């Protein structure tokens, strides 16, 4: 009896794997994109916090916010100012996309009490 007669389904695993690889790659890409969205959101929050802190110390909040963002992220807008006895700043950052679809931007607002 020949070897191929004993294993009539030989090669089907390779075909199934070849069909599964694009699905696995897409799932990995989507997971990575979710990670980038989370990282961008955290970075926007850190930038807003640094802007509010700089304002309470009498320094330039926009420069502090830009300095807090990693090199490949940039602020679309930095807005804020004094609100009573605190400084409130909002930083908006565009979300980088791996999937060639515009995902918009995230914004984070932080309020920090003035130093007395």
N, C-alpha and C positions, 0 to 999 in steps of 0.2 A: 504494500500500500504506500502510495507516495505521500510525501510530507504535506502537500497542499490539500490532499483529500482528508487528512486527519484534522486540519484546521481551516474549515471553509470560511470562517469569518476573519481570517488574517488580514490585517491592514485597516479594519474598520475603526480601531482605536485611533489610528493616526488621522483618519478622515474626520472623526468626531472632534479630535483635538484641534484640527485646523479650523473647524467651524466654531469652536468655542473661544479661540484666541481673540478674535475681534470683540467679542462680548466682554471678555476679561479686560482687554485694553481700554474699552470704553468705560467700564466700571472704575478702573484705576484713574482714568482721566477725570471722571466726575468727582471721585473722592479727593483727588488733588485740588480740583477747583474749589470744592467746599473748604479745604484747608486754607487756600489763598484768601477766600472771602473772610474766614475767621481771623486770619493774620492781619488783613487790611483793617478789619473792625477794631482789633486790639491796638494797632498802630495809630489809628485815628483817635482813639481814646487817650493814648499816651501823649499824642501831640496836643490835644485839647488841654490835658492836665498841665503840660509844660507851658503852654501859652498862658493859662490862668495863673500859674505860679509866677511866671516872669512878670505879669502885670501887677501882681501884689508886691513884687520887689522893685517896681519902677523900671523894669527893663522892657525891651521890645517883644511883645507877645508873638507877633508874626514870625520873627526870626527864631524864637524859641520853638515854635510849632514846626517850622520847616526843618530845624536841626534835629528834632525828635523823630522825624520820619526816616525810615531806611532809604538808602540811595535810590532805589527804583520806584519809590512811591513819592508822589508830590500832591500837595494840597490844592484842591480846586478852589476852595475859599476858606478864609479864616475870619470869623466875625465875632464880635463881642465887645465887652466893656464893663464898666462899673454898674452894678445893680445894688443900690443901697450900700451895705457895708461888705460887699463881696465883688469878686470879679467873675464874670461868666463868659466863657469862650466856646465857640462851636467850630470844629474843623471838619471839612468835607473832603473826602479822598476818593478818587476814581478806583474802581476795582479792576485789577489786571485780569485779563481773560485768556485762558488756554484754548477755549472752544470756539473762538472767533465770533462770539455773540457779545454784544455790549451788555454788561451786567449792571450798568449804572454806577452809583457811588454810595458810600456810607458816610454818615455824619455822626459825630459824637459831641456831646455838650458836657462841660465840666464847670462847676461853680466852686470857687475857693474863697474863703473869708479873707478880707484884708488883714494885713499884719498891723497891729496897733502899737 
